[in-house]
Amino acid sequence: MSLRHPLRNWLPLVLALSAVPAMAQQAPEPKPAVAPASPAPAQASPPKPADSAPAAKPGNDDEDIDDQAAPVPPAQAPATAKAKSKPGKGEDDADSKVPIDEIRRYVAVYNAVKQAYVEPVDDAKLMHSAIRGLLLDLDPHSVYFDKVAAEDFDEQSRGNYEGIGVELQRQPDGTLRVISPIDDTPATRAGIKAGDLITAIDGKPFKVDDADSSGPLRGPAGSKVVLTIVREGRDKPFDVTVARETIRVASVKSRMLEPGYGYIRVAAFQADTAADFETQLEKLKTQSGGKLRGLVMDLRSNPGGLLTAAVQIADDMLESGKIVSTRGRIAISDAEFGATPGDRLDGAPLVVLVDAGSASASEVLAGALRDNGRARVVGSRTFGKGSVQTVLPLDNGDSVKLTTARYYTPSGKSIQALGIVPDVVIRAPKTPDNDGRPSYTEATLPGHLHGDEEDAPGSNAGEVLEGDAPIASALAELKKPAGAKVPTAVSKSAAPSANRR
């Protein structure tokens, strides 16, 4: 998830972070409503008993989370997140000192380029390059957006834009790694898979200094774009032609698997996702005569989004307990979210289905439900994105997306570069496009934040699980008695279907 800060210039960036109550914007709305991602009315959802805002207590967590999450306007920031005490004044002063010698060195190089480079260089271009350079050697989720890219980011995170429908992570060489294709979009129908590396668009390879590598993927609905793909298990790069569409992401879908057993697919966390989840859950309960015997919640290849949406859904399933916490270097980055009474599933068994494409907010949700003993997690080790990004608008319309905290599950564990380890492991079958090797994860990203347990034996071995066979495995697990011993592995009984959900 990403947050917004009103900054007026670049140099006082760190100082401004300590002065603006940004992380408070992550506090969820009361259970019947969902916090909007833009200045739009909150969407009402079916009422839940004992409605009150989930508690935001001093603690820690991070958001990403979703590094792809829509920004929440400062005007909507609830005043419930409390800050923890932080290092003393002397330490803060040391962090905020301007490095005069380094600034002088920068000015010297700047002047040399202006005066002696073989061709004239525009001041604005040089400054943009310098700002991007400040972020280049940080973690892979801290990036600089020019005005157009910033507007595209906002638009895409709201789930309504023209493009191919894919969540991407830019690599240091400018190429684009696919976090996951979005359900029912051109990218999914063209066979784009999580972990694919896009090395060229319309035959043009990327450059390291490209300001926005993903820009060419956007375009008028109906137009086509050719992607050059490198995929694990394939000896050579190959081209895929994708027709752009107006992407309207339906983040929640549901159906009955068997009498009494429901299925809800959550593809991303957007402003209306929690309200849609509650609506779909009530629909399933009605179809089941008022109460479900169990529910499979499918978070496979869910790249994340708004933390508030994930927190709200966790609260819908929990009677009490912690949900998630965030921890950063400054006090305003620290928050803790707790559940309020009322379980919309009425205590029925719950299984959460995840895979290597489940990232950020989806990992928060899976971790919250598992750590509170509310659900069993089935599938493959998740992506491992355990960091919060804050969107910092600049006065010229550009923005900076900066990693400001880490998030922690209720048990106090950071999943950064590790992921959620399922209770029941499902392995993907070997196919021409899948030789059984681990999929790409947060831990494979150059410059990623080091995780507390990322070097643990067997870590970072998640796989992308496609088709309906994992759903059948999750349903079988759901039907087991609550006290039944959890097996260490479950084999897929069938190959994935040709088309993703």
N, C-alpha and C positions, 0 to 999 in steps of 0.2 A: 504494500500500500504506500501511497505517496501523500505527502501533506504539503500545504502551501504556506510560505512566509512572505510578507511584504518587505522586500529589501530594495533599497534605492541605489546601491552601488556594490561593487565587488569586494573592495578591500576590507570593509567592516563585516564581512560575511559571518565569521565565527562569533563576533560580538553580538551581531543581530540575532543569531540563533539563541543566545542566552537571554535575550530581552523579549522574545516573542513567544507567547504561550501556544506553540504549535502542536505539541504532542497531545494536549488536551483535546484536540479535534478528533482523536481516535475513539473517545468515549462513545459507546453505543447509545442509541435512542431507547426509549421504553419499548417493551416487548411488542406491543401492537403496531409499531411503526419502524421504518427503516431510515437511517440517516441518508439524505440525498448526497450525490456526488457533485452537484452543481446547484446554483441558486434556484431550485425548483421545489414545489411542495412535496413533503414526505408522503409516501403512499401508505395508506392504511392497510392493515392486515387483520385477520380474524382475531378477536380479543382472546387473551390468555388470562387465566385466573391469577390473582395477586400481581397484577402488572405494576412494575416499577422499574426504573432504570437500572440495568446491571451495574453493580458497584465498581467504581474505578478507584482503586486503592493504591497507596505507594507501593511500587514494585518495579518490575522490569519486563520488557518484551520488545519485539521488533516487528517491523512491518515491511512489506514488499512489496510491506511485505509485498508484497507484490510489487514489487518494483514496477509493476504495471498498473497499480491501483489509481483510480481517479482521485484528484485532489479535492479536499474538503475545504470550503471557504472558511476563513477565520470567523465570520459573523455567526457561524453555526456551532462554534466550539462550546461544548458543555463545560461547566465549571466544576466537574466532579473529579478530574484527575489531579491527584496530589503529588507534589514533587518531594523527592527524598533529599536529604542533605548531601552536599557535594564537597569537593576539596576546598580548602581554605582560600582566603582572598589572595594570599601570596602566590599560590599555584595558579589561580586564574589569571593574575596579572602577568605571570611569566608566559602563559599560553597566548596572551593577547598582545604581546609586544611586537611591534613591526620590525622585521629583520632588515635594518637599514643597509647593511653591507650587501645582502642578497638583492635588495631592490636596486641598488646602484649597479650591480653586475648585470641585472636584467636590462636596465636602461642603456648600459654600454653596448650590449648585444643588439638591442632594439635600434639604437642609432647606427651601428655598423651595418645592419641590414638595410636601413633606410638610405644610407649614403653610398654603400659600396656594392650592394647586390646587383647582379648583371642586368636586371630589369627592374623598373619601378614597382614598388609594393605599396598597396593601399593601406592606410593606417588602420581602418576598420578590420581588414582581413588579418593584419598582424595581431591586433588585439584579440580577435576571436581565436586565432591559433594559440595565443598565449594562455587564454582562459581554458581552452580545451586541454592544453598541456598541464595545467594545474590538476586536472582530474584524471589524466591519462594513466598515471601510475598508482592511483588509488584502487579500490575494488571495481569489478566490472559493472556494477550497477550505478556508479556515480558518473553522470554524463552531463554534457552541455547541450541544450536545445536552442537553436536559433528560433526566431519568432514563428516561422512556418512549422518547424518541427514541434515546437511547444503546443501550437494549436492542434496539430495532428494528434499529438499524445493525448491531449484533453478529449478530443473528439473520439478517438479510438477507445479510450478507457470508459466512455459512456456507452459503448456498444452500438454506435450508429455511424458508419463511415463508409467510404468507397475504397475497396481494396480487395485483398484475396483472403483475409481471415486467418491470420497466423500470429502467434506470439513469438517475438524474436529477441535474441541477445547478441549485441554487436561484439565481435572479437577484436583483439588488438590490431590485427592486420586489415580490419575493415570488413571482413566477411561477416555473415549473419548466421548464427546458430539458431535452429528452431527449438524453442522450448516446448511448444505444442501447437498443432493446428486446432482451430476452433471448430466445434461441431457444426455440421451442415453448412459449410462454407466452401468456396471454390478450392481452397488449399486442401481440405479434407478429401473432396471428390477427386482431386488430381493425384492423390496418393502421397502428399507430403507427410512426413513422419517426424515425430519428436526426435531430436538428435541430428537431423539432417543439417548439413552445412551448405549454405547458399554462397557460392564463390563468384558468381557473375549474374547480372541482370541484363537481358537482351544482348548478351555477348560481351558486355563491358565489365571487366573485372574491377574489384574495389581497390581503392587507395587507402593507405593508412590514415591520411588526413582528411578523408571524406567527412564532412560535417554531419551528414545524415545518410548513412548507407541505405536505410530502408525507404527513403523517399521515393525511388522509382517504382516501388510496389504499389503505391497509391496512384489512382487515376480514375478516369470516368468509367462508370459501369458499362460493361459490354466490350471494353478494350481488352487486349490480351498482353501478357507479359511472359517472356521465356526465362526460366530460372535454370541455372547450371548447378546441379546438386552433387555433393560428395556424401556418400552414405556408407556406414560401416557394413562390411560384408559384400560390397560391390567393388570390383577391381578398378573401375574407371568412373570418372564423372559422367553424368548424363543430364540431358535437358528435359525439362517439364514445362509445357505450355499451360498457363492458367488464365482463365477469363475473369476479369475483375467484376465485382458485383457491389451493390449497396449492402453492406454487412449490418444486419440487425440481429444481434446475438440474443437468442432465447436462452437465458442462463439456467433455467430449471425446467425439467420435463419429468413426467411420472407415468407409471402404469402398474397394473397388478401382475405379479409373476405367477401367483397361484392364489386360490381362495384364502384370504386372510394375510397374505404376504405381499407387501408393497415394495416398489422400487422408485427411487427418486434420483435422477441424474442432475448434478450441479456442475455446469461446465465452466463457470467463472463467477466471481463475486463482484456484482455491480450494485448500483444504488437501490434497485428494486428486487434484488435476489432474495433477501430474507422474507419479504412480503410474499413473493411468488412461491417460495418454499412452503410457507405456512398455508397458502391457498391450496397448493398441490397436496400437502399432507392431509388437510381436511377433506379434500376430494377422495383420496384413497380410503380414509376412515369411513366416509359415507358409503363407498362402494363395498366396504367390508362389513357393513351393518353397524357402524358406529365405533368399532375398535379394531385395530390391526393386531395380528398375532406376531408380527415382526416386520422390520424394514431394512432393506439394503440401500445405503446411501453411496452413490457412485461418484467418486472424486477423481477418477482416472484422467490424466492429462489436463487437469484443471490448473492453469498457471497462476491462479491467485486473483488478486484484485483488492477490493475494499476490506480492510480489517474489520470495520464495523459490521459488515454483512456476515462475516464468518463468526464473529462474537455473538451476534444475534441468533444465528442458527444453533450454535452451541448452547446458548441460554435456553432456547426452545426445547432442548433435549435434556437439560439438567435441572435438578431441584435445588442444588447448592454446589459450592466448591469454586475454586479458581478456574478461570478460562485461559488466560494468557497474561504475560507481563512483558514489559520492555525495559531495557537498560542501555543507557548511553553515557557519554562523558559529562553532559550537563544535566542539571536537575530536571529541566523541562522534558527530557527524553524518557524519564522514568514514569511508568504507570502500571497499574494492575487492574484487570477486569475480572469480576466475579459474577456467578450466576445468581439469579433470583428464583424464588419458588415457582414451581409450575412446569410440568413435563408434558408437552403437547402429544407425546407418543404414549402417555399413560403407563410408562414403565415397561412397555413391550420390548423384546430384544432388538438390538440394533447392531448391524455389521457395516463397517465403513470399508469401501473398496478403493485402493490407491495403487499407483504405479510410479515409475520414474519420472513421469510428466506431471505429477502432482506436486505443486510448489507453493511456497509462501503461505497465503491465507488458507489454502486447502490443508497444508501441513499443520497450521495452527488449530484448525477445526478437528482434524484427526487426532492430534496430540491431546487436545482438551477432553475429547470424549473417551479416549483410551485411558488417560491418566486418572480420570475420575471414575473408572470402572463402569462407564455407561455403555461402551461399545467395544467389540473386538475389531481389530484392524486386519484386513485380508488383502493380499496382493503382493506387491513388490516394494522394495525400499524406495522412499520418495526422493525428490530432487535435492533437498537439503538447503533451500534458501531461507536462512534465518536472520535476515537483516531488514531494518526499516529504512525506507527512503523518504526524504522530505523534499518537496518541490519548492524551489525558491525563485519566485518571479523577479526579473530585473526590470529597470525602468524603461528599457528600450523594447520590451515585449519578449525578449529571450528569457530562458529559465535555466536553472541548474537543478538537477536531481542528485541529491547528496545523501549518502548513507550516514545516518545519525544514531542508530541504536541496533541492538540485537533483541530478538524475542526469545522467550523461554516458556516451555510448557508448564502445566501446573506442578509437575514434580521438580521443577527447577532446572531442567536440562535444556541446554541450547542444542538445536538440531542443525546449526550452521555447518555446512559441508559434510553432514552425516545423514540427515533425513530421519524420517519416522521408519523404524524397523517393524514390519508387520508381525502380528501374532501368528498368522498362518501365511506361509510363503507360497505364491503361485509363480511358476516358471513359464516363460514364453517358449513355444516350440521352435525348433530350428527350422528356418526357411531360407530360400536363396537370399533374402534381404536381412536375415538375422542368423548369425552363426553362433549365437549363445553368449557372445561377449557382453560385458556390462554396457549399459547405455551411458550417454554423456550426463554428467551431473554437475552440481555447483562446485564440487571439489576438483573438477577437471578444468574449470575456467581459469585462465591465467590471471594472477593477481587477486584471487578470491580471498576473503577474510578467512583466517585459519579457524577451524572449528575445534572445540574442546576434545572431541572424540573422533575426528576424521581419520586418524591413523589406526583406529581399532581394527582388529582382524575381521575380515569379511565386510568392511564398510564400503559404501559407494558402489554397490553391485546391483542397483536397481535395473529393471527392464520395463519397457513399454508393453502393456498388456492390452491387446485389441480384441474386439469381437464380443460375442455373448458367452463364450465358455467361462471366463472369469466370473460373470454374473451367476452362472449356475453353481460355481464353486462357493461363492459368497452365500447363496441361498442355502446350500447344503450345510454350511457352517452356522447359518442363522437358525436352522431347525434343531441343532444339537442342544441337549439340556444345558442349562447355565453352568452346571458343575462338571461338565464333560471335559476330559483332558484335551488340550489344544495340540494338534499334531504340528510337527516342525515343518512340514512341507506338504503341499497339495499339487499334484500334477494336473496340467490342463488336459481335459478329456478330448478336446477337439481343437483343430487349427482355427485361428481367428477368421471371422467372416471377411468377405472382400471389401465391404463398406463399413466404415466406422459408424457406430451408433447413429 
